[in-house]
Amino acid sequence: MHAELIAALTGVVGLILGVVLGRFSRRPKPSPPSPYQPMEPELPPGIAEVLTALPSSAVVLDSADRVLRASSAARAFGIVRGEELVISELLALARQVRRDGVIRETEIEVSVRRFGPDSTSFAVRVAPLGGMGLVLVLAEDQTERQRVEAVRRDFVANISHELKTPVGALSLLAETISEASDDPEAVRRFTARMSQEADRLTKVIQDLITLSRIQGAEPMTDPVAVDLAATVEEALDAVRLSAEAKDIELASGDFTGLIVYGDEGLLVTAVRNLVANAVAYSPERTRVSISAEVTERTIDISIADQGIGIPHQDLERIFERFYRVDAARSRATGGTGLGLAIVKHIMTHHHGEVTVWSKEGAGSTFTLRLPRPTTQEPGRSTNDTDREAAQ
């Protein structure tokens, strides 16, 4: 009986194996690759890793102009969408390189999705990549570099003009004095003018030295405790004669006990520049006030005047180097066009900021906002001190 059972099981297993093998035998076998069938192009070894590390926009096109690989920068700029290179100039350049194998470089201005209607400048390099019609497109955004270069050109032109004016005046006055050597009164008058132009030239040079010292944004070395009461008093002393000449009242709040950490000389310069501007652009017999307010995180120094005010469209540009709302008036008052730019850089140097409120015909208020030392008690305002003194 055991022999019969074993024989039956063997027959069943044989039947199952026959069915399975029969099915596999009927399945079509894969045909060997035809020597005429085109193969899908692949990137040469290591290229994908290199493209990932490149900061510029990088695109690899296959022989049919499809995007085989694109860097994140290329997609972020909108140069590539899906599998398509959407900049027609780049596509035409890639086709030329594929035809003759010659590396090409150019610069193009294109409007890209990332910046809306504004154009972006790209330095482009297109080269063949291995065989099978692959082309590498590299496009580096150089908009910022061109902007910096334009700023540098403007700066050189502006400073050349600022230096040429007093130097030319000094030369002319020297010739005039030589011709009027027999007239003592004329000599005294022209000598006084020469002194004024020399002072103006000195101011421009000193402002340039200060600006070059602080605009690099290097970290401040060895900040010291700065007494704001002494800082404000020194700044007011520097402009007191100018204020008295126009019968302008300089009113100061109580800065006693207010301490910040930084560079004392630079902070005096920042306050002095703002007070000097307030005096220069205020009518006679008006008031310029300086006050402080302590908040939880900052000590704010505000300089308010009753001057001509600043047009709204100029508020965003007044801290640019050599930018003047009224160039003729600024030169008449002896301004160099660097004062507010210096203030902005000083505040950045001290991890603070400068803000402005202004309305034409209603005056301006500039505020220096400096980090408050943790030991300073908040809640103190010299506006309250002024009211108490008035009572």
C-alpha positions, 0 to 999 in steps of 0.5 A: 500500500505504501508503494502505491501511495508513493507512486500516486504522489510521484505522478501528481508532482510530475503532472504539476512540473509538466504544466509549469514547464510548459507555460515557461516554454511558451513564453516569448524569449527576449530578442537580442538587441539589434545593432541598428536600435538606438541606445538611450544616452547616458551621462559620462561617469562623474558628470552628474556629481559635478553638475550637482555641485556647480553654483551656476545653471547647468543643463545637459541636452541629448541629441534630440535637444531634450534635457537629460540633466539640469541643476537646481539653479537652472530650474529655479531661474526658469531656464528649464521646464520639464525636459525642455530648454526654454531659452531660444538663444541657448537652444540655438547655441547648443545646436551649433556646438553639436554640429561643429563641436566648437566650444562657444561663449557669449553673454545674453540678456533674458527675461526669466520667470524668477524675476518677472519682467526684469531681465537677467544677464548670463555669461554662457559657455556651451561645449560638447560633452562626450559622444552621442550628441550630448551638449553641456550648457553653463549659464552664470548669473552676472547681474549682481556683478554688473550692478557692483561694477556700475556702482563702482563706476558711479562712485569713481565719477562722483568722487572725481567731481567732488574733488575737482570742484574744490581743487578747481576753485582753489586754483582759480582763487590762487590766480585771482589773488596773484593778480590782486596782490596790490589790493589787501581787501581783495586778498583777504576776501579771496583768502577766506574763500580759499580757506572755505574750499580747503575745508570742503576738500578736507571734509570730502577726504575725511568722509572717504577715509571714514567710509572706507574704514567701516564699509567693509563690514569687518567685525568690530574689534574691542568694543568699549562702553560708550557714554551717550551723554558725552557722545551727544554733547561732543556732537552738539558742540561740533555744530553749535556755531552753525546753529547759532549762525542761523539762530537755531535752538539745539535742544537735548534730552537727558542721556545720563547713565545711557551706555552702549558698546561700540566705537566712540569716535564712530558714534560721535560721527553718526550723531554729528552728521545727523545733527549737522544735516538737521541744522543745514536743512532747517530754516532760521529760528527753528528748533532741532531736538535730540532725545533718547528712548530705551526699549527692551532691546534697543536704545533709540537716539532721535534727531528731529528738525523743523526743516524742509523735509524729504520727498517721499520718492527720495526716502529710500535713496537718501542713504546712498553715497553721493545721493542728494535730494537737492544737489545745488542746495547740498553743495551750497551748505557744504555737504559731501553727499557721504554723511548719511551713507556713513551713518548707515554703515556705522549703524551696521558696524554696531549691529544697529540701524538708522530709520527716517520719517519725513514729510515735505514742509513738516521736517524730518526725524532720524533715529539711530537704533542701537542694541541695548546692553543687558544691564540697562533698565528698560522703560526710560525715555527722555521725552518724559524728562523733557516734560518734567523739566517743562513743568 
